[in-house]
Amino acid sequence: MKGRSGRMSIGQHLTNGYRRFVDLSIPPLCMICEAIVAGPGACCPQCWAKIRFIAKPLCEITGAPFSYEMGEGMVSADAIVNPPPYHQCRSAVIYDEHVRGLVTGLKYSDRLDLAPWLANWMVTAGKTLIERNPVLVPIPLYPTRLIQRRYNQSAELARNISLLTGLAYRPDFLVRSRRTRQQVGLSGKERETNVRGAFRVPESMKQEVYGNKILLIDDVYTSGATVKAAARALKRAGSMNIDVLTFARVASGE
């Protein structure tokens, strides 16, 4: 803060000097390979070129990318045969070996510094969903798992999306009512069975959920079993529109 003379105080000079020292001694690193980059939250040119951002053509409902243009508003065969309980889903990037480190870093390695940057990519991918002015609801963890990890990566993404967009952030709208196995390594059917009935809207929240537009937030869309189970719980509580936004999705995940 400047004094009445307009000059910076000694304390501010020291603070600014310390920040410059930190910037010089700990330069920003690529989020994927840790090469030095121009600024925080960036990727080096080599890593950036390998990230597969999801854009049209894609399924209008599930957001699954098509290999070729099929016309405006086209939906996948799976979305027709097995209509999901949500309205639309969008994801920012394809989940592959280049993106895996970002997901696991946030999820398991206390890389909370990644959350604001991944959330920013999600806001771009979910622009049309965000324009509906929904309430942000992260996929919850079971309480014992939350204690083990110390934080919920989906909640961190949702909280940062809220900061970027001004949308309401309501992690209390949905709870995981029973402990489930980790989905990694399970088949599509096993994933559905694993999370069936695993989510519920607390009795105290049902009045607020009723008639509300919800945007479910998760880190990765693989088979869709988790977000579908969560969407069904919200539908039973009377949500009028449920969309899904994830950071990444498996290319073949339907």
QUIRASUL-V604435 format. One record per backbone hydrogen bond with DSSP energy under -0.5 kcal/mol. CO is the residue of the C=O (numbers start at 1). NH is the residue of the N-H. Records with the same first field share a line. If there is no record, write none. Layout:
BEGIN
CO: NH + NH
END
This chain:
BEGIN
1: 9
3: 6
7: 3
9: 13
10: 14
11: 15
12: 16
13: 17
14: 18
15: 19
16: 20
17: 21
18: 22
19: 23
20: 24
21: 25
22: 26
28: 37
30: 34
35: 30
39: 42
42: 31
44: 48
45: 49
46: 50
47: 50 + 51
48: 51
51: 53
52: 94
53: 55
57: 66
59: 63
61: 89
64: 59
71: 74
74: 60
76: 80
77: 81
78: 82
88: 244
90: 246
92: 54
93: 249
94: 96
96: 99 + 100
97: 101
99: 102 + 103
100: 104
101: 105
102: 106
103: 107
104: 108 + 109
105: 109 + 111
110: 112
111: 114
112: 115 + 116
114: 117 + 118
115: 119
116: 120
117: 121
118: 122
119: 123
120: 124
121: 125
122: 126
124: 127
126: 130
127: 131
129: 132
130: 133
135: 137 + 215
136: 170
137: 217
142: 145 + 146
143: 147
144: 148
145: 149
146: 150
151: 153
152: 156
153: 157
154: 158
155: 159
156: 160
157: 161
158: 162
159: 163
160: 164
161: 165
162: 166
168: 136 + 170
170: 173
171: 174
175: 177 + 200
183: 186
187: 191
188: 192
189: 193
190: 194
191: 195
192: 196
195: 198
198: 177 + 178
200: 175 + 202
202: 205 + 206
203: 206
205: 208 + 209
206: 210
209: 212
212: 240 + 241
213: 135
214: 216 + 243
215: 137
216: 245
217: 139
218: 247
219: 248
220: 222
221: 250
224: 228
225: 229
226: 230
227: 231
228: 232
229: 233
230: 234
231: 235
232: 236
233: 237
234: 239
235: 238
238: 211
241: 214
242: 87
243: 216
244: 90
245: 218
246: 92
247: 92 + 93
248: 221
249: 95
250: 253
252: 254
END
